[in-house]
Amino acid sequence: MKKGIGWLLILIGGLFCFSSVLCIPVVFTAEDITWGERVLTLLFMIAFAAVFALICRFGFRLKNAKAGKKQSAEKEEKKTGKAADSPVTGLWMTSQLAALYALQNSEEDRRRYLSRLEGLGFEAADAQTMLNFECRVIRRFDKSFLLDPKYTKQWVFDLKQPFFGQYPATKEEILRERALTVSELCKIIDEAEWHFWNSHEKALPDSVGNEICQWRLNGPGAEFALRYFEMIEKETGIPEKSIASLSSEQGRQLKQQKWS
């Protein structure tokens, strides 16, 4: 959308700016106007051209905004060895920051996690409680795969065998054991929805197809996510709206980084 608007502004701004410049010689060669009128007209044409040059420039900035952000992120990653981040939406999913703290004792990433949650509307105490909850899950099940900077873009389902093959495998077991972080759960149901619409014509094993249907976002997956979030709310005391905000942020991040 932004890219299309950028191209439109470039086209309009460039056309009128170029037209204004072409009109300047005509003003000087016209014989039926006075020198005062020539000067006023010239100043008007220059101002007109400048305005549309700025519009054209804004169009270029709008068109290249996404590429510029990507280049900045890549430079930051090369400089620091970590993906760039911001208080609310960064390249690392939220539970990845918790994993960096839980498994590598990174105080910097602990602060980034807390800052991001507070940016989403969490009270400071609730942000710390959510961090504690996710760290317990991460340590108990050794979720070292969350340390991979490419985790957001990676695929969960390999379409050859069910993803949930070992205990805890069923939804009831997963719920009872508190086996998933928030980012994992959101990523699983989001990808299952994509496969439901885009992989259904492939020759999938029945067990894989059934699993995708059971975890899709617009179906049983969302229903389970609500149960899981209710469990977190009951166990931690974190308000439902805060957990919902965190879940929505994961969805925005996936849309921005995996599917765009």
JOQUIFEN-V240655 format. One line per field, one symbol per residue. psi: psi as a letter, one per 30 degrees, with the letter a starting at -180 (. if undefined). A space follows every 50 residues. Layout:
# JOQUIFEN-V240655
psi: ???
This chain:
# JOQUIFEN-V240655
psi: eeeeeeeeeeeeeeeeeeeeeffeeeeffkfglleeeeeeeeeeeeeeee efeeeeeeeeeeegeeeeeeeeeeeeeeefglkllleejafklefeeeee eefghjeefeeeeeeeeefggkleeeeeeeeeeeeeeeeegihffffkfg eeflkekfgelkejflkkeleeeeeefhfkleeeeeeeeeeeeeeeffgf flikkeeeeeeeefglehbfeeeeeeeeeeeeeeefgkkeeeeeeeeeee eeeeeefef.
